[in-house]
């Protein structure tokens, strides 16, 4: 299981400084392009040695990017050219975006994460499994399903998706936001989850209920201490 630290800063220089600071604790560093006032993908690719994940989350799925779709996808295509380890694209993005990214990735080393978020609730198991299946059908290398949890039933429903993913032999990131969902960010590490996400510190989280990477590393150290 990988620990991904989300870096969300307004300037490239601040994002680079933050990324370098957390690099020793991270397996993967996510660069939230939608937070940047000016995007410079190459700057990150040149400066950061840890595997990079680039996300340009649109406003319609909880992000800050409000450009047209063509402009939103362009830096993700550049990230593929720069040999990024991962690109995150929304499951519900237009087909043309899926086609453009998959065409570029086909001859590259980048893995495509297809993601789906629900910031209000956790839907039925049927809807969750349908989204999981759609991700695999659309050619994702890794799926990502994140929902808002209101109680432990929501958490168990999302974590249970790892059984479905295992049967499909499909790598899956799945956990919950919100206070009840905090445990899922840790539990997914023991339930076959492909990756979990952390914040740099308590001020810079990109989703409700994120643990800081320092806290998560401390907890894991206690759990695995002989």
Steps between C-alpha positions, in 0.01 A plus 500: 500500500633841401478825692424796278546852635285764335675831433263791444670838474434816302850540357740256341782608730292437814380166362856392423617600846214307660560195283867489590410532868264200502687285249674287768159396639319451169491212255318714244454877483179638353528841338162672498529706185158652558634687805783666306465853371736411216565142391853375428505122479862478387622678814370216717621225271852642501525573872321212673639147494209327675221362277263781405124499463346795317139601557315795347168461678207689345257704708221259410680228698615697801812656349599855410560481126244708315653511153344330200559128469764526229712737710450281807628186328800663330731501807406138571613409151824684566543304823474177301773627266710579808464135610284563805431184698125571516233720350163539671198547272142511616284205403227741390728715285393532134588210272728724297715556810519128568596432140768769487670387820479130424639555152798686648553252784488196274866532402624645828581392854219690672218325686147633461291541815129541431338662802150558631411711802177565685539787744150472648438135578586137438262349244367147484728203452351449154602849387847462648560167326362642173757781517776252577403291198482809280852601600639166394294498180632846409859380522619630836823361638376593848154595625424755771169523687466750784174591672377699798427275797229585751532183706688171519259332257620735227861422585447124487320527167794679339770285656310191386569601140848356540346152482337586168822653371699193601261272310545720194879517553462878488713733718269725701534805722192517724434687823265758651508867585360655815558420867351146482720436197833576665548136601449390139810692390702277727297178471530495122871431549414160649212420265673498165473870422739614230571840655385738771527878505638731769541871549829677556375639830176595673466823301544366149254213464318460169210294638307465824649248741848481352771393741834674480776286356695529824206369702438212262865397505498505882190281514643252250826488696306406814295239318798330346735530793627157601 
